């Protein structure tokens, strides 16, 4: 289990700068299955053999998001689930975004 997956998300109240540069690159390296988009969000698409398994995974992500108090955008389609994560209050990325990604990778 990665160090990130062992941490908990911390609610953002705004007023903090989004991750950039080496710090952003370091977190991205710890979550290699995720793609950093425009330096503002991370995304991943997962495939499944059918709708039911994609839905089951979506529900697991939803439960995890509730536990962590950090909610991604989730896109469900037949045989695939797309996930986008960012911290809405700052329109960018924080450590919590990568924590949630690492936890999703364990589902």
C-alpha positions as CSV (number, residue, x, y, z in Angstrom):
1,X,0.0,0.0,0.0
2,X,1.3,3.4,-0.9
3,X,2.0,6.1,1.7
4,X,-0.7,8.2,0.1
5,X,-3.3,5.5,0.5
6,X,-2.6,5.4,4.2
7,X,-3.5,9.1,4.7
8,X,-6.9,10.7,4.9
9,X,-8.2,13.6,2.8
10,X,-8.3,16.9,4.5
11,X,-11.2,19.3,3.6
12,X,-10.0,22.4,1.8
13,X,-11.4,25.7,3.0
14,X,-9.8,27.6,0.1
15,X,-7.0,30.1,0.3
16,X,-4.3,27.6,-0.3
17,X,-2.3,27.5,-3.5
18,X,-2.8,24.5,-5.9
19,X,0.1,22.1,-6.3
20,X,2.6,23.1,-9.0
21,X,6.0,22.2,-10.3
22,X,8.1,19.5,-8.5
23,X,5.6,19.1,-5.8
24,X,2.8,18.3,-8.3
25,X,5.2,16.0,-10.3
26,X,6.1,14.1,-7.1
27,X,2.5,13.3,-6.3
28,X,1.8,12.4,-9.9
29,X,4.7,9.9,-9.8
30,X,3.1,8.3,-6.8
31,X,-0.1,7.7,-8.7
32,X,1.1,6.6,-12.2
33,X,-2.2,5.3,-13.4
34,X,-3.7,8.8,-13.2
35,X,-3.1,11.6,-15.8
36,X,-2.6,15.2,-14.8
37,X,-4.7,17.4,-17.0
38,X,-3.8,21.1,-17.4
39,X,-2.1,21.0,-14.0
40,X,-5.6,21.3,-12.5
41,X,-7.1,17.9,-12.2
42,X,-6.3,14.2,-12.4
43,X,-8.2,11.6,-14.5
44,X,-8.4,7.9,-14.9
45,X,-10.6,5.6,-17.0
46,X,-11.1,2.0,-15.9
47,X,-12.6,-0.8,-18.0
48,X,-14.9,-3.6,-16.9
49,X,-16.4,-6.6,-18.7
50,X,-20.0,-5.4,-18.3
51,X,-22.2,-2.7,-16.9
52,X,-22.9,-4.4,-13.5
53,X,-19.2,-4.5,-12.6
54,X,-18.7,-0.9,-13.7
55,X,-21.7,0.1,-11.5
56,X,-20.4,-1.9,-8.6
57,X,-17.0,-0.1,-8.8
58,X,-18.8,3.2,-9.1
59,X,-20.6,2.5,-5.9
60,X,-17.4,1.6,-4.1
61,X,-15.8,4.9,-5.2
62,X,-18.9,6.7,-4.0
63,X,-18.7,5.0,-0.6
64,X,-15.0,5.9,-0.4
65,X,-15.7,9.5,-1.3
66,X,-18.2,9.8,1.4
67,X,-15.8,8.3,4.0
68,X,-13.1,10.7,2.9
69,X,-15.3,13.7,2.5
70,X,-13.8,14.3,-0.9
71,X,-15.9,13.8,-4.0
72,X,-14.7,13.1,-7.5
73,X,-16.7,13.5,-10.7
74,X,-17.6,9.9,-11.8
75,X,-18.7,9.0,-15.3
76,X,-20.4,5.6,-15.7
77,X,-20.9,3.9,-19.1
78,X,-21.3,0.3,-20.2
79,X,-18.0,-1.4,-19.3
80,X,-16.2,1.7,-18.2
81,X,-15.9,4.3,-15.4
82,X,-14.1,7.6,-15.8
83,X,-13.0,9.6,-12.7
84,X,-11.9,13.2,-12.4
85,X,-10.5,14.6,-9.2
86,X,-9.6,18.1,-8.2
87,X,-10.2,20.5,-5.3
88,X,-13.1,22.6,-6.4
89,X,-12.5,25.5,-3.9
90,X,-9.1,26.3,-5.5
91,X,-9.8,24.9,-9.0
92,X,-6.6,22.9,-8.8
93,X,-4.9,20.0,-7.1
94,X,-4.0,19.3,-3.5
95,X,-2.5,16.4,-1.7
96,X,-6.0,15.2,-0.9
97,X,-6.7,14.7,-4.5
98,X,-3.8,12.3,-4.8
99,X,-4.7,10.6,-1.5
100,X,-8.2,9.8,-3.0
101,X,-6.7,8.6,-6.2
102,X,-4.3,6.2,-4.4
103,X,-7.2,4.9,-2.3
104,X,-9.3,4.3,-5.5
105,X,-6.4,2.4,-7.0
106,X,-6.8,-0.1,-4.1
107,X,-10.5,-0.9,-4.8
